[in-house]
Amino acid sequence: MIFSEAEILIRLNEAANNAGVILTYTHKLFFMRLLKYTIDNGCENYTVTFSLTNLSKTLNMPTRTLVQCLSRLTACGAIIREPASELFFPNKPYYKAYTTTINKKFIIGE
């Protein structure tokens, strides 16, 4: 069972406070958009693989904002990011693909 939006946001705030991370409305909005995308598109294990540029376009957020959201949400354990491939463009770091997974403890009751 997926928690309500209010419960998800409470869990995010608790994790951020415990980790000493400040989450703004924008960080939470990003998290909810990412969750909605994974649910709407049937993404297995709430995981997506995108470059920063493509993720930015998909979630309709500026890349610079997206980078900050990913950093803060990773710091408090809400998401996990890993390189998806060894492909790297030295002059285009925003095109390197990453796997982004939502930590299930924030969205699903045990």
Short mmCIF file of the C-alpha atoms (twelve columns), coordinates in Angstrom:
data_MODEL
# 
_entry.id   MODEL 
# 
loop_
_atom_site.group_PDB 
_atom_site.id 
_atom_site.type_symbol 
_atom_site.label_atom_id 
_atom_site.label_alt_id 
_atom_site.label_comp_id 
_atom_site.label_asym_id 
_atom_site.label_seq_id 
_atom_site.Cartn_x 
_atom_site.Cartn_y 
_atom_site.Cartn_z 
_atom_site.pdbx_PDB_model_num 
ATOM 1   C CA . MET A 1   0.000  0.000  0.000   1 
ATOM 2   C CA . ILE A 2   1.372  3.385  -1.003  1 
ATOM 3   C CA . PHE A 3   1.214  6.031  1.702   1 
ATOM 4   C CA . SER A 4   -0.794 9.201  1.231   1 
ATOM 5   C CA . GLU A 5   1.010  12.277 -0.032  1 
ATOM 6   C CA . ALA A 6   0.877  13.789 3.468   1 
ATOM 7   C CA . GLU A 7   2.495  10.694 5.014   1 
ATOM 8   C CA . ILE A 8   5.192  10.652 2.333   1 
ATOM 9   C CA . LEU A 9   6.021  14.299 3.033   1 
ATOM 10  C CA . ILE A 10  6.137  13.642 6.786   1 
ATOM 11  C CA . ARG A 11  8.583  10.785 6.197   1 
ATOM 12  C CA . LEU A 12  10.716 12.993 3.953   1 
ATOM 13  C CA . ASN A 13  10.830 15.736 6.591   1 
ATOM 14  C CA . GLU A 14  11.798 13.284 9.339   1 
ATOM 15  C CA . ALA A 15  14.606 11.783 7.252   1 
ATOM 16  C CA . ALA A 16  15.871 15.213 6.238   1 
ATOM 17  C CA . ASN A 17  15.872 16.427 9.853   1 
ATOM 18  C CA . ASN A 18  17.728 13.303 11.007  1 
ATOM 19  C CA . ALA A 19  20.330 13.782 8.255   1 
ATOM 20  C CA . GLY A 20  20.662 17.543 8.820   1 
ATOM 21  C CA . VAL A 21  19.378 18.268 5.309   1 
ATOM 22  C CA . ILE A 22  17.011 21.127 4.510   1 
ATOM 23  C CA . LEU A 23  14.301 20.210 2.029   1 
ATOM 24  C CA . THR A 24  12.375 23.005 0.364   1 
ATOM 25  C CA . TYR A 25  9.013  22.837 -1.343  1 
ATOM 26  C CA . THR A 26  10.838 22.391 -4.673  1 
ATOM 27  C CA . HIS A 27  12.768 19.343 -3.421  1 
ATOM 28  C CA . LYS A 28  9.533  17.758 -2.228  1 
ATOM 29  C CA . LEU A 29  7.771  18.658 -5.469  1 
ATOM 30  C CA . PHE A 30  10.543 16.948 -7.420  1 
ATOM 31  C CA . PHE A 31  10.227 13.823 -5.261  1 
ATOM 32  C CA . MET A 32  6.455  13.677 -5.810  1 
ATOM 33  C CA . ARG A 33  6.835  14.222 -9.576  1 
ATOM 34  C CA . LEU A 34  9.418  11.449 -9.732  1 
ATOM 35  C CA . LEU A 35  7.134  9.133  -7.755  1 
ATOM 36  C CA . LYS A 36  4.160  9.952  -9.986  1 
ATOM 37  C CA . TYR A 37  6.249  9.312  -13.092 1 
ATOM 38  C CA . THR A 38  7.420  5.910  -11.842 1 
ATOM 39  C CA . ILE A 39  3.866  4.869  -10.930 1 
ATOM 40  C CA . ASP A 40  2.243  6.194  -14.117 1 
ATOM 41  C CA . ASN A 41  4.845  4.492  -16.311 1 
ATOM 42  C CA . GLY A 42  4.995  1.196  -14.423 1 
ATOM 43  C CA . CYS A 43  8.670  1.591  -13.558 1 
ATOM 44  C CA . GLU A 44  9.882  -1.493 -11.754 1 
ATOM 45  C CA . ASN A 45  11.061 -0.861 -8.176  1 
ATOM 46  C CA . TYR A 46  10.336 2.880  -8.595  1 
ATOM 47  C CA . THR A 47  13.489 3.168  -10.719 1 
ATOM 48  C CA . VAL A 48  14.187 5.339  -13.765 1 
ATOM 49  C CA . THR A 49  17.273 5.670  -15.938 1 
ATOM 50  C CA . PHE A 50  17.823 9.087  -17.474 1 
ATOM 51  C CA . SER A 51  20.530 11.627 -18.086 1 
ATOM 52  C CA . LEU A 52  20.117 14.849 -16.137 1 
ATOM 53  C CA . THR A 53  18.985 16.591 -19.296 1 
ATOM 54  C CA . ASN A 54  16.314 13.998 -20.070 1 
ATOM 55  C CA . LEU A 55  15.140 13.781 -16.466 1 
ATOM 56  C CA . SER A 56  14.850 17.564 -16.397 1 
ATOM 57  C CA . LYS A 57  12.678 17.528 -19.517 1 
ATOM 58  C CA . THR A 58  10.598 14.577 -18.328 1 
ATOM 59  C CA . LEU A 59  9.767  16.139 -14.953 1 
ATOM 60  C CA . ASN A 60  9.542  19.672 -16.341 1 
ATOM 61  C CA . MET A 61  12.177 21.162 -14.020 1 
ATOM 62  C CA . PRO A 62  15.258 23.245 -14.809 1 
ATOM 63  C CA . THR A 63  18.437 21.150 -14.821 1 
ATOM 64  C CA . ARG A 64  20.118 23.311 -12.180 1 
ATOM 65  C CA . THR A 65  17.148 22.853 -9.825  1 
ATOM 66  C CA . LEU A 66  17.064 19.146 -10.595 1 
ATOM 67  C CA . VAL A 67  20.734 18.735 -9.636  1 
ATOM 68  C CA . GLN A 68  20.084 20.363 -6.249  1 
ATOM 69  C CA . CYS A 69  16.986 18.214 -5.674  1 
ATOM 70  C CA . LEU A 70  18.901 15.032 -6.474  1 
ATOM 71  C CA . SER A 71  21.726 16.050 -4.152  1 
ATOM 72  C CA . ARG A 72  19.483 16.839 -1.183  1 
ATOM 73  C CA . LEU A 73  17.215 13.822 -1.607  1 
ATOM 74  C CA . THR A 74  20.216 11.518 -1.937  1 
ATOM 75  C CA . ALA A 75  21.762 13.044 1.201   1 
ATOM 76  C CA . CYS A 76  18.692 12.226 3.284   1 
ATOM 77  C CA . GLY A 77  18.291 8.728  1.808   1 
ATOM 78  C CA . ALA A 78  15.049 9.327  -0.102  1 
ATOM 79  C CA . ILE A 79  16.601 8.333  -3.417  1 
ATOM 80  C CA . ILE A 80  19.586 6.305  -4.569  1 
ATOM 81  C CA . ARG A 81  21.592 7.326  -7.654  1 
ATOM 82  C CA . GLU A 82  24.047 5.142  -9.528  1 
ATOM 83  C CA . PRO A 83  25.745 5.489  -12.913 1 
ATOM 84  C CA . ALA A 84  23.802 3.456  -15.479 1 
ATOM 85  C CA . SER A 85  26.703 2.953  -17.863 1 
ATOM 86  C CA . GLU A 86  30.354 3.671  -18.397 1 
ATOM 87  C CA . LEU A 87  29.477 5.986  -21.262 1 
ATOM 88  C CA . PHE A 88  30.768 9.438  -20.458 1 
ATOM 89  C CA . PHE A 89  30.954 12.594 -22.488 1 
ATOM 90  C CA . PRO A 90  33.759 14.735 -20.963 1 
ATOM 91  C CA . ASN A 91  32.355 17.945 -22.403 1 
ATOM 92  C CA . LYS A 92  28.712 17.042 -21.700 1 
ATOM 93  C CA . PRO A 93  28.378 15.683 -18.146 1 
ATOM 94  C CA . TYR A 94  24.617 16.263 -18.168 1 
ATOM 95  C CA . TYR A 95  24.216 13.530 -20.799 1 
ATOM 96  C CA . LYS A 96  25.630 10.702 -18.670 1 
ATOM 97  C CA . ALA A 97  22.841 8.281  -17.747 1 
ATOM 98  C CA . TYR A 98  22.088 7.501  -14.092 1 
ATOM 99  C CA . THR A 99  19.684 5.111  -12.454 1 
ATOM 100 C CA . THR A 100 17.549 6.872  -9.877  1 
ATOM 101 C CA . THR A 101 15.615 4.723  -7.412  1 
ATOM 102 C CA . ILE A 102 13.120 5.945  -4.842  1 
ATOM 103 C CA . ASN A 103 13.737 4.429  -1.418  1 
ATOM 104 C CA . LYS A 104 10.615 2.339  -0.801  1 
ATOM 105 C CA . LYS A 105 10.522 3.050  2.931   1 
ATOM 106 C CA . PHE A 106 9.276  6.550  2.103   1 
ATOM 107 C CA . ILE A 107 6.312  5.402  0.055   1 
ATOM 108 C CA . ILE A 108 5.198  1.898  1.025   1 
ATOM 109 C CA . GLY A 109 3.899  0.608  4.337   1 
ATOM 110 C CA . GLU A 110 5.526  -2.515 5.675   1 
# 
